[in-house]
């Protein structure tokens, strides 16, 4: 049956495969189903215009997306086709393209944010009214949000029982292979010219080239994702449980931007790790493996929250925090954004973010706690800044993590848990290597004072070539005073 189907001529009614956050060929259920159906395919990507709560990638994430699209296009070219990337309202574009090419169907992989689901539902309804087949698939998650519920049939609000239920359901389905052959539909000349990558959306910067460091660090796209996974399994997973919080070590997977844009699937990561474990080819202990699996579980939990929360990036999950009297302090916010707070571990992390589009997970907690609790600035300001500066800015992980650190979300760290940036630096960057890398002005300070340079002696500052207030700022807020203010504000909010 499959062989006969594949002999259909390219003039047969095609299937449109609409790529979104699944920019890969392997383990891509929508593409796999379309090629197995035996119809020629049209590969489409839509740069969607922002709408209410529909958040297209911005800044650094848009840069990563662009490279991923280019990589996907090159992969499709090797099969004799290409990716048609357009800009506008998805409904108008998908429906117009389907009408123009006489598509018999449109296939896509599901998304889970309420705004995206609303768009997809409207498109699906209109396409089916016109007699077209619409199929959607899971390409992003181990377990979709509606499959993990508590005994009452409600979504979990605490991670531990959520993940226990996820593990109880067993390993996810095995990943699908990449297509050996893709039959592409031929678009007429005028149509091919109309449906092409839109001018003005190429975010690869030239003057100034603000992405230079990001470009040097890691390749974008499916091949780069597989290389990163192999490197992590070979070198990073062993000792992961003990080392993952160390800022001065490369001890995390660094797979998040690849997962964000679907250059690799979570199923591929899971099964690659399990296969090596069963083959005895991993040096990692079970504790390392289970810890990494739980980090994948936090990503799943975040998507469950996103699915069930109407506006995760702008509404407190805990409505009691709607009464929180956040401070509006533009100068303090800018100092935080630019890495000029006077707390070295905070500033190093924020400058790493600006230079690389990335930040260690422990550092994200430190800078998040500092913004929300030391400065009493609304977590949404931080979420917005990360949305524009992170290459892995994710519609679920980003707001869910900010709500966690702010104490406003599900399974959140309590608001009275206020991270001390000095102690955090000393614990997770004990020799100051991380701070000195990103704050070269502090590079000559002794390790004993690098996390609190205002305590350095005049001789130590002189020998390091530092004039506090000129070369490096004084702390913009005293830790003890900020902690007391945050707790007092929280208590007043609870009593309001």
C-alpha angles and dihedrals in degrees: 000000000000093000092052092048093052090058092067112123121251087250090071117109105281133223118232113222107203110204119203123151091349102084099166141083101223120075090008104141096191093052092042093052092047094051091044089053089066097232124125112257138222112207111214137183123183124202094213121214115239113265133169105317091343103123118191116196117279137196114339094010090053088053090053091046092052092054090046091052091049090050092049090049091053090050091051091048089058086060092049100261142077145222117262106213118189137172129224140058108344095220094055094046098044093046094045093048092047090051094046097050094036092238116194091204149358122223127192142160116250128258124202110209112108094236093050091046091052091053091048093048092053092048092047092051094050094045093050091048086060092051098257124140115241121192128177130190144188110256100147112051142051090221125012116235097254092053097065112060135144124252091274090056093250129124117267118253096190123065102217098062089038092057093041088059091046091053091046089059089061135225117340123250116288115265119261120245121248116262116273091203134016121196108209127204115237114238117209115252098256090044093049089051092050096047102056139113106299120242118248097032098091102110096186099126123223111172105052099013098211091169096059095107093043090052092052095050103061142347119251124230141044099309092050089050093054091048091051092049092051091048092050094049090047099043114005110044095065105088093008095136093055100036106036093095095051110111093196095058135067091234103135128084097245087207096122100101090047090053092044093060097031096247082141132014127235088235090059091051093047096048095042089056094044092048092053091045092053091046091053090239096126123087090195119109122237088255090060092048095047091048092053091047089053090054088055085049091057088056089052091048091052090054090050089054091047092050093052099036116076097213111008093170096055110024128068111240086213103055092200087079090063085087094054109126099224117193122242104216113154094181093052092046091052092047089054093047093050097043095249103123096114092241105109100208090050093047094045091053093048092049091047087054092051094048101040108020087236141089135189113257093239089051090052089058092048096050092041093053091046094053096045101037109023094040099025090224119153114267089230089070089058094044090052092049092050090047089061100038107037120087087208096047100155127190091226108030097043100056094032091054093046091050089048094054092042093053092237099105142069115293085004127174104255113261091239089063098097115177115224104224092205094054092041090055094047092048101044100028100031098167095038093242093136094048093047092050094057099029103048090173087071096044095109097048117110113259091242093067104025092101092051107026093170087074093055117113121250089252093052092049092047093049090049091050093239130142107187111228091028109047094023128010128249113246109285090218135018111247097224093045091046092050093051091047092050093050092046091050092048092050092049090050091052090051095049 
